[in-house]
């Protein structure tokens, strides 16, 4: 089998999976009051774990327009 024919597919899958992960984290960061580009840390090894713990246990900025949170 000629593996040179599929050489660019690995990079394509890497970009697709990266977008699938980054877009929801970007929205989560925006909804809790932080900058969206903070989500790019999800692509960095070990920084992604720190980001998830920061989001889960860190302080969230309050959004006055949201009536569901009281």
C-alpha positions as CSV (number, residue, x, y, z in Angstrom):
1,X,0.0,0.0,0.0
2,X,1.3,3.4,-0.9
3,X,1.4,5.4,2.4
4,X,2.6,8.6,0.6
5,X,-0.9,9.1,-0.8
6,X,-2.4,9.5,2.7
7,X,0.4,11.7,4.1
8,X,-1.8,14.8,4.5
9,X,-4.7,13.0,6.1
10,X,-3.1,12.9,9.5
11,X,-2.8,16.7,9.6
12,X,-6.4,17.0,8.3
13,X,-7.7,14.8,11.1
14,X,-5.6,16.7,13.7
15,X,-7.2,19.9,12.6
16,X,-10.7,18.5,12.6
17,X,-10.4,17.0,16.0
18,X,-8.8,20.2,17.3
19,X,-11.7,22.2,16.0
20,X,-14.2,19.7,17.5
21,X,-12.5,20.2,20.9
22,X,-11.6,23.9,20.8
23,X,-15.0,25.3,19.7
24,X,-17.0,24.1,22.7
25,X,-14.3,25.0,25.2
26,X,-14.2,28.5,23.6
27,X,-17.9,28.9,24.2
28,X,-17.7,27.7,27.7
29,X,-14.9,30.2,28.5
30,X,-17.0,33.0,27.0
31,X,-20.1,32.0,29.0
32,X,-18.3,31.9,32.3
33,X,-16.9,35.4,31.7
34,X,-13.3,34.7,30.4
35,X,-11.7,35.4,27.1
36,X,-12.5,32.9,24.3
37,X,-8.8,32.5,23.2
38,X,-8.2,30.9,26.6
39,X,-9.6,27.8,25.0
40,X,-6.5,27.3,22.9
41,X,-4.8,26.0,26.0
42,X,-6.9,22.9,25.6
43,X,-4.4,21.9,22.8
44,X,-1.3,22.2,25.0
45,X,-0.4,19.0,26.9
46,X,-0.7,19.5,30.7
47,X,-2.1,23.0,30.2
48,X,-5.3,21.4,29.1
49,X,-5.7,19.7,32.5
50,X,-4.9,22.9,34.3
51,X,-7.5,24.7,32.2
52,X,-10.2,22.2,33.0
53,X,-9.5,22.4,36.7
54,X,-9.5,26.2,36.5
55,X,-12.9,26.2,34.8
56,X,-14.3,23.6,37.2
57,X,-13.0,25.0,40.5
58,X,-12.0,28.6,39.7
59,X,-14.1,31.7,40.3
60,X,-16.7,32.4,37.6
61,X,-17.5,36.0,36.7
62,X,-21.2,36.6,37.3
63,X,-23.4,37.4,34.3
64,X,-26.1,39.8,35.4
65,X,-28.2,39.1,32.4
66,X,-28.7,35.4,33.3
67,X,-31.7,35.0,35.6
68,X,-31.3,31.2,36.0
69,X,-28.4,31.5,38.4
70,X,-30.4,33.6,40.8
